[in-house]
Amino acid sequence: MTKALLLGTTGVAVALAMLAVGFVAGSPERANAGTGTAQPIQAAAVDTKIDRTEVEGIIRDYLLKNPEVLLEVQDALEAKQKEEQRIAHLGVIQSAKDQIFNSSFDGVVGNPNGKVTIVEFYDYNCGFCKRAIDDMQALTKSDPDLRFVLKEFPILGPDSQKASFVSMAFHLMMPEKYAEFHSALLGGQGRATEAAAIKVAISLGADEATLRQKMKDPSIPEAFAKTYDLANKLAITGTPSYVVGNEVVFGALGQEVLAEKIQEAKAAL
């Protein structure tokens, strides 16, 4: 915010400086003393040097009298940056559509053939993700055309990474029970760890020895690497974050906001 305001102030300063230059040097003619007639000024004779202190004084006086200009510049800058980010996101979404929406490593909740897909980047130890699980369950229950993709994005330390290794291995073994696993681990009490994840997997019928062997599958770290790279391209640095249609949505904004984004994505079909 501070950086943007500084940029806005700089822009105003530049504009006023240009205005000052035009005021001093921009007039093409002057009155001939004693005659009342205008005589052209020779370009070479024009002194375009401007006193720096005087210009700074003009700028300072203008900003003090019109501080709302800074807010206008800030709003314009934020709008420009938001539009640039939207265009950048759109390019990434279009070029990596299959990786975002149809990765074989991602779990799916709701209608697997739904008309609209929402993708959530999440971490099992993210408190906001734990609260957002209610949004996912409510949305998939109320909208039979919604396909909800769960993309593992463990960024909150080793425990999260190990829990996600178990989760990915369980998904490879028993994809039909992945939604139950996800809800149990993310919605459970306490910190998600490898041990906690294995306990949930066993409770759902997974063989521990087979699960541990599946956790060594080299395709799992490869999938994580692709997700981290994708998140970087989409400027996703926290969880939960979502991709809905052609838009990236940051943060746990709640069921109503996500429902609005889903409806917008439907309207664009």
C-alpha positions in Angstrom: 0.0 0.0 0.0 2.8 2.4 1.0 4.8 1.5 -2.1 1.8 2.2 -4.3 1.1 5.5 -2.7 4.7 6.5 -3.3 4.4 5.5 -6.9 1.2 7.6 -7.1 2.9 10.6 -5.6 5.8 10.3 -8.0 3.3 10.3 -10.9 1.6 13.4 -9.6 5.0 15.1 -9.2 6.0 14.2 -12.8 2.8 15.5 -14.1 3.1 18.8 -12.3 6.7 19.2 -13.3 5.6 18.8 -16.9 2.9 21.3 -16.3 5.5 23.7 -14.9 7.8 23.2 -17.9 4.9 24.0 -20.2 4.0 27.1 -18.3 7.5 28.5 -18.5 8.5 27.4 -22.0 5.3 26.6 -23.8 4.1 30.1 -24.9 4.9 30.6 -28.6 4.9 34.4 -28.5 5.3 37.5 -26.3 4.1 41.1 -26.4 6.5 43.6 -27.9 7.0 46.3 -25.2 5.5 49.6 -26.1 3.7 48.4 -29.2 1.0 46.0 -28.0 1.9 43.7 -30.8 2.9 40.1 -30.5 6.4 39.0 -31.7 7.5 35.4 -32.2 10.1 34.1 -29.8 13.0 32.4 -31.4 13.2 28.8 -30.2 16.9 29.1 -29.4 16.3 32.0 -27.1 13.8 30.2 -24.9 15.2 29.4 -21.4 13.7 26.1 -20.4 15.6 25.8 -17.1 13.3 25.4 -14.2 14.2 26.1 -10.6 13.9 22.7 -8.8 13.0 24.2 -5.5 10.2 26.2 -7.1 8.8 23.1 -8.8 8.9 21.1 -5.6 7.1 23.9 -3.8 4.4 23.9 -6.5 4.0 20.2 -6.1 3.9 20.3 -2.3 1.4 23.1 -2.3 -0.8 21.3 -4.8 -0.8 18.0 -2.9 -1.5 19.7 0.4 -4.5 21.5 -1.1 -5.7 18.4 -3.1 -4.8 15.3 -1.0 -7.6 13.4 -2.7 -5.4 13.2 -5.8 -3.3 10.6 -4.1 -6.3 8.4 -3.4 -7.4 8.8 -7.0 -4.0 7.7 -8.2 -4.0 4.8 -5.8 -7.3 3.6 -7.0 -6.2 3.9 -10.6 -3.0 2.0 -9.9 -4.8 -0.8 -8.1 -7.3 -1.2 -10.9 -4.5 -1.3 -13.5 -2.5 -3.9 -11.5 -5.7 -6.0 -10.9 -6.4 -6.0 -14.6 -2.8 -6.9 -15.5 -3.0 -9.8 -13.0 -6.3 -11.0 -14.4 -4.9 -11.1 -17.9 -1.8 -12.9 -16.7 -3.9 -15.5 -14.8 -6.1 -16.0 -17.8 -3.0 -16.9 -19.9 -1.8 -19.4 -17.4 -5.2 -21.0 -17.0 -5.7 -21.4 -20.7 -2.2 -22.8 -21.3 -2.3 -25.2 -18.2 -6.0 -26.1 -18.2 -5.5 -29.9 -18.0 -3.0 -29.6 -15.2 -5.3 -27.3 -13.2 -8.6 -29.0 -13.7 -7.9 -32.6 -14.7 -4.7 -33.8 -13.0 -5.0 -37.5 -12.2 -3.4 -36.8 -8.8 -6.1 -34.5 -7.6 -9.1 -35.7 -5.6 -12.6 -34.8 -6.8 -15.7 -34.1 -4.6 -19.2 -33.5 -5.9 -20.2 -34.4 -9.4 -17.1 -35.8 -11.3 -18.9 -34.8 -14.5 -20.1 -31.4 -13.3 -20.5 -28.5 -15.7 -18.4 -26.2 -13.6 -15.2 -27.0 -11.8 -13.7 -25.2 -8.8 -10.1 -26.0 -7.8 -8.9 -25.5 -4.3 -5.2 -25.3 -3.3 -5.1 -26.4 0.3 -2.8 -27.4 3.1 -3.9 -29.9 5.8 -2.6 -27.7 8.6 -4.1 -24.5 7.3 -6.7 -23.2 9.8 -8.5 -21.3 7.1 -8.7 -24.4 5.0 -10.2 -26.3 8.0 -12.9 -23.7 8.2 -13.4 -23.6 4.5 -14.2 -27.3 4.3 -17.8 -26.4 5.3 -18.0 -24.2 2.3 -17.0 -27.1 0.0 -19.5 -29.5 1.5 -22.3 -27.0 1.4 -21.6 -26.0 -2.2 -21.3 -29.5 -3.5 -24.5 -30.5 -1.7 -26.5 -27.6 -3.0 -25.2 -27.7 -6.6 -25.5 -31.0 -8.4 -23.5 -29.6 -11.4 -20.5 -28.7 -9.3 -17.2 -30.5 -9.6 -14.8 -29.7 -6.7 -11.1 -30.5 -7.3 -8.8 -30.7 -4.3 -5.2 -29.8 -5.1 -2.6 -30.6 -2.5 -0.4 -27.6 -1.8 1.6 -28.4 1.4 3.4 -25.1 2.3 3.2 -25.1 6.1 6.2 -27.2 7.0 7.3 -30.8 7.1 4.2 -32.1 8.9 2.0 -30.8 6.1 4.3 -32.3 3.4 4.4 -35.7 5.1 0.6 -35.7 5.6 0.1 -34.9 1.9 2.4 -37.8 0.9 0.1 -40.1 2.8 -2.9 -38.4 1.2 -1.6 -38.7 -2.3 -0.7 -42.4 -1.7 -4.1 -43.1 -0.3 -5.7 -41.4 -3.4 -3.6 -43.7 -5.7 -4.8 -46.7 -3.7 -8.4 -45.9 -3.0 -9.7 -42.9 -5.0 -13.3 -43.8 -4.3 -12.7 -43.0 -0.6 -10.5 -40.0 -1.0 -13.3 -37.5 -0.1 -13.9 -39.3 3.2 -10.1 -39.3 3.9 -9.9 -35.6 3.1 -12.8 -34.6 5.3 -11.6 -36.7 8.2 -8.0 -35.4 8.1 -8.7 -31.8 7.4 -11.7 -31.7 9.7 -10.0 -33.5 12.5 -8.7 -32.1 15.7 -5.0 -31.4 16.2 -2.1 -31.1 13.8 -2.1 -33.2 10.6 1.0 -35.3 10.6 2.2 -38.5 8.8 1.0 -40.6 11.7 -2.4 -38.9 11.9 -2.9 -39.3 8.1 -1.9 -43.0 8.2 -4.4 -43.5 11.1 -7.2 -42.0 9.0 -6.2 -44.1 6.0 -6.2 -47.4 8.0 -9.6 -46.5 9.5 -11.0 -46.3 6.0 -9.6 -49.8 5.0 -6.1 -49.1 3.7 -3.4 -51.7 4.4 -0.6 -49.9 6.2 2.3 -51.8 4.5 0.9 -51.2 1.1 0.2 -47.5 1.9 3.8 -47.0 3.1 5.1 -48.6 -0.1 2.9 -46.4 -2.2 4.2 -43.3 -0.4 7.6 -44.0 -2.1 6.1 -43.7 -5.6 8.3 -41.2 -7.4 5.2 -39.7 -9.2 4.1 -38.1 -5.9 7.0 -35.6 -5.5 6.8 -35.0 -9.2 3.1 -34.0 -8.8 4.0 -31.7 -5.9 6.7 -30.0 -8.0 4.2 -29.4 -10.8 1.7 -27.9 -8.3 4.3 -25.6 -6.7 5.3 -24.4 -10.2 1.6 -23.9 -11.2 0.9 -21.9 -8.0 3.9 -19.7 -8.6 2.7 -18.9 -12.1 -0.8 -18.1 -10.7 0.8 -15.9 -7.9 -0.7 -18.3 -5.3 1.3 -18.0 -2.0 -1.3 -19.0 0.6 -4.1 -21.4 1.3 -6.9 -21.7 0.6 -6.8 -20.3 -3.0 -9.2 -21.3 -5.7 -9.5 -21.3 -9.5 -13.0 -20.9 -10.7 -13.5 -20.7 -14.4 -11.0 -18.2 -15.7 -10.4 -16.5 -12.3 -8.1 -17.0 -9.4 -9.7 -16.3 -6.0 -7.4 -15.8 -3.0 -8.3 -16.6 0.6 -11.2 -18.1 2.5 -13.8 -15.7 1.4 -16.8 -17.8 2.3 -19.6 -19.8 0.7 -21.5 -16.8 -0.7 -18.5 -15.4 -2.5 -17.6 -18.7 -4.0 -21.2 -19.3 -5.0 -21.1 -16.0 -6.9 -17.9 -17.0 -8.7 -19.4 -20.3 -9.6 -22.5 -18.6 -11.1 -20.3 -16.3 -13.1 -18.3 -19.3 -14.4 -21.6 -21.0 -15.4 -22.8 -17.8 -17.2 -19.6 -17.8 -19.2 -20.1 -21.4 -20.5 
